[in-house]
């Protein structure tokens, strides 16, 4: 199959396969623009199975775009807690406020207008436009790029913006009237059959007879990507500071990693309790113990963490620290998943 032609041949096999094999998901059963938008933002960097409880809970609390626009930040972040990438939640609300002000609380049925909204790029605009409004636009994500790279044994680097733009244009040229199902079929094929990081399930693929990589026996040679730079490693010591049954949290700076979110206090480096006490005066007289080590991977940095639990002799005179009960930490405050190894035991522990 030639690399740059023939995509029209995949339309019917894909739609027939999708009609039988597609998963039943709430945002497919009720594909309102808000539901499609919310699901697509949640599914960035998150598996469907992991995102579904968040999706349902989010809509229970904020069932409309107007509700999202009016929500306080703490409620928003609590609903998002565990999904990571909190800038996505901020952009959701920023976008919702604009939609309420400019479009009466309803997302516009226009691809170019969608692209102007915060947090909505070409893929998300294509997904909303095709699934919710049946616009003849493509929605090209990593799953779609992988499927087409293998289908055509395409040597182009799929991480290059030029590759994504080319594939988007080629798909738009063969887009059927049921554009939403076609786009979702490509995504579904990549999620369930044409798998990343291992052998694809070619025996289950409706496009196997058309697939050039399969004909060559080179499925795992595609897609090709430029090797990413190694992540930077930062060592941190997480402090779980208790005083009279309450634990200390604080807000991170408004800029940088995890900007403006609540966190457990920390110190640079992986320290022993004795080293931490020598560095931090508020630990004077505290009962200290070591906690297990943990690791958290961000997109460009890894935290390698040690943990120290401290029962403080006195409440420190530090206005940046807020002491909350374990129940309050569970009910009201959202901590990024980077702190999960140390926050989850606190939440499971009743107040003293």
N, C-alpha and C positions, 0 to 999 in steps of 0.2 A: 504493500500500500504506500503510495507516495506521501512524503511528509506533509505537504502543504495542501493536498486536495483529498476529497473523499469523505469529508465529515458528514455529508448528507446521508451516507450509508448507515450511520450509527443511530439515526433518530428512531426509526421504527423498532429495531431490536431493543433499544434502551427503554422506550416507553412501554413496550409489551412486558419486559422483565419487571419494570418498576410497578406496574399495575398488579403484579402477583407477589413480588418479593419485598416491597417497601415496608418498613416498620411503621406501626401505628403510634404516632406521637401527638401530644396535645396541640402543638402549634401547627401540625398538619391537619388535624381534625377541625380546627377552628382558626384558619389562617388570616385573621384580621391583621391589618398593617402593624398595629402595636405588638401583637403576639409574635409575628414574624421578626420584627425588629429586635424585640427583647431576646428571643431565642438565639438569633444570630450573634448578638453581642455576647451572650453568656457562653455560647459554644466556641468562641475564640479561645483557644488554649485549654478547653475543657471537654471531656468526653460526654456524650449524650447522657449516659447512665448517671454520671456524677452531677450533671447540670439539672436534671429533671426535678429533683426535690426543691432546688433553689427557684426554678422557674415557677413551680406551683405556689410556693410560699410567697414569692414576690408579688404575684398577681392577686393572691388573697388579700395582701395588705395594700397594694397599689394597683387596683384593677383598671385604671384608665391613665392615659397620658397626663391628664390634668392632675390626678392624684400624685403621680411621679413628680411633676413639676413643683407641687406644693409641699412635698415631704421634707422633713428636717434632715440634715446631713447624717445625724447619728442613726436615725431609722434606716436611711438608705444604706449606710455602711454595714449596719447590723444584718440587713437582708443579703448583702453581698459577701458577708464574712465567709472565708473559705474558698471563694472563687479566685481571689488574687487579682492583680492588675486593676487596682482601685481607680485608676484614671478612666477605665471604661465606665464605671458607675458614675463618676463625676460628669463624663461626657453625655451619658444617658440623660442625666437631669438637666444639664445645660441645654441639650437638644430639646428636651420636653418643654422647657420654658419658652424656647423660641417657637416651637410648634403651637403652643397655646396662644402666644402673642400674635403670630403671623398667620396661622392656618386654622384657628378655632379649635385647637386640640386634636386635629386629625393630620396624620402624615400626608404630604402631597403626593398625588399620583403622577409624579413627573420625575424621571431619572435625574435630570440636571438639577432640579430643586433639591432632591434628596442629597445629592453630592455636596451641596452647599452647607448642609447641617453638620454640627460638630460630631465627630466620632463615626461618621458614615462615609466610608470610602467606596471605591468602585465595586468591590465584591458585595458589601452589605446593601448598597443601593440597587445592585442587580438582583439580589435575593428578594428584597422588599418589592421592587418593581415587578418582577416576574411572578412571584408566588402570591402576593397580595393584590396586585393590580393587573396581572396578565400582560405586562408590557414586554415587547420582544427584545429583551436585553439579557445578556449573559451574566452569570454569577460564577466567577473563576476563583476558586480557593485552592489550597494545596492538594486536596483530593482530586479535583478536576485536572489540575496540571499533571499530576502523577498518571492518571488514566490516559490522557492524551499523549504524554511523553512515551509511555509504553506502546500505546496503540500504533504510533507512527515511528517508533524507535528514534525519537527526536533527540539529537545530541545537544540541543540548546540548554543552557543553565536555567532551570525553572525559577531561580531566585532573582533573576534579572528582571527589572520592570519592563524592559522591552519584550521579553518573552511573554509575560502576562498580557501585555497590551495586544500582541499579535494573536495569541490564543483567543482573547476576548472578541476581537474583530472577526476571527474565523468562525467562532460559534454563533455570533450574531447573524452571520450570513446564512446559516442553515437553521435558524431558530424556528420551530414549529409554532402553530397557534397556542398550544398548551405549553407555553414557555416555562411556567412554574414547575410542572411535572418533569420536563426535560432537564432543567437545571438540577432539580432534586435527584433525578435518576443518576446523573453523573456524579453528584456528591455521594449518593448512597452506594454506588458501585465502588468508589474509592474507599468508603468507610467499611464496607462489608466483604468485598471480594478482591479488589485490586489493592492489596494491603501494603503499607509502608514497612520498611525495616524487616524484610523477610519475604518468603515465597508467597506470591499471590495465589488465590484459589482459581486458577485458570479453568479448571473443570466446571466451575459454577458460573463462568462469565458469559454473558450473552454476546460479547464482542470478540470471543477468542478466535473465531474463524477469520476475523478482519485484522487481528492484532499482529503487527510486524515483529515486535519484540518476542512474542510467543512463537511465531514461525521460525525465528532465528534461535530460539532457546536461550534468549538473553534477557528475560523479564527483569532479573535483579540488577542488570546493568543500568537500568533507567528508573527514575529520572536522574540526570546528572546535575550536581550542585557544586558550587565553589565551596571549598572547605572553609568553615567558619573559624575565626580566631578563637583561641582558647579563652575560657572565662577567667576573669581575675578572681583570685581567692582572697577573702578577708576573714580573719580570725576574730571572733567576738566572744565575750563572756556575758551571758545573760544572767541578770540578777532578779531573783524571785524574793522580793523584800516583804516580809510579813510584819505587821504590828497589830496586836490585839485582834487577830482573826481577819484583818484586812490586808490586801496586797497592793503594792504600789504599781501604778501605770503612769505613763506620761505621753504627751503628744510629740511626734517627730516634727522636725522643721518643715516649714511650708514649701520648701524646694528640695529636690533630690529624690532619692529612693524612698518609696512609701511616704511621700510628702503628706504631712498633716494628719497622719493616722496615729491611733493609740499604739503604744508598744510597752513591753517590759523594759525597764532600764538595762543598759549594757555598758560594758567597757571594751575598748579595743584590746585585741590579743586574747589568747586562751590562758586564763589565770587560775592559779590554785586559790582556795579560800584565803590563805595567808597573804598571798600577793595582792589580792583584791582589798583586803583589810588595810594593808600598808598604803594603798593608793587612794582609798576612799574613806574619809573621816567618819561618814555616817555609819560605817560598819563597826566602829569602836564599841566594844562590849557586846556585840551581837553573837548569837549562837549560829555558827556557820557549818554548812555541810555541802559536799559536792553533789551535783546532779549529773545524769548521763550526758554524754556528748551527743550532738545532733548536727545535721547538715541541711541547708536549704539552698536550692538552686534557683536563681533569677535568670533572666535572659542573658545578662552579660557579666554577672558576678555570682560567686558562691560564698555563702557564709558557712564557715566551719566553727561550730559553737561549743563552748563549755558552759555549764550551768552551775550557779551557786544559789543555794537557799539560805536566807538569813532571817532569823527571828530577832528583830531589832529591840534593843533595850529601851529606846525612846523614839518617838516619832520625829523624823528629821525636819529641820526648819528649811525646807526646800519647796518653794512655791510651784515648781514644775511637776512635783510628784502629787498624784491624786490617789488616795487610798480607798479601795472599794472592796466590798465583800465578794466572795466567790460567786454568790447568786447574782449580784449586780454585774459582775464581769460576764456572766452567762446571758443575762437578760438585756443589758443596755449597751455594753461596750464591744465594739468590733475590733479584734486584734488580727493583724495579717497572719496568714498561714505560716509565715516564717517562724512564728513563735509557738506553733502548735505543740511541739514536743514539751514545752514548759507550761503553756497555758492550760492544756487539757487536764493535767493532774490537778491544777488549782480548781478548775470548774467542777471536778468530780469530788472535791474535798469539801465537806460542810464547814461552815464558819466555826471557829473555836469558841 
